[in-house]
Amino acid sequence: MTPLRRRPALSLRRFAVALALAATLTACGAEKSDDQPAQAEPGVVLVKDMQFTPATITVQAGESVTWRFDDGGVPHNVQGAKPADTLIHSPILRDNSYTVTFDTPGTYQYGCTLHPQMTGSVVVT
């Protein structure tokens, strides 16, 4: 081979390696792995995968908590344990959201009446 033929082949090889490396690095950062926890939104509890996430949420008096139902059509509700049963009592939902404003400091326990293993709490400071 002549030196003129080697130079383009070498450049093409470097270009291909650089392109492959760039594609690999882009793919690594493009999507969040399922192993990584979702970033919590302030004042939002996600109702998904048969659990409340986060299980305990802290807000200040006067702030609201919104439960966002996104469990692939599985029905859930949010029902407070006494004495919060009159404050926290959503209908059964498959999607959408439910919001409660907490004015009094304390810890409010709640659960899903359809799935007793699903429990959580709201801490109001």
Disulfide bonds with the S-S distance in Angstrom:
none
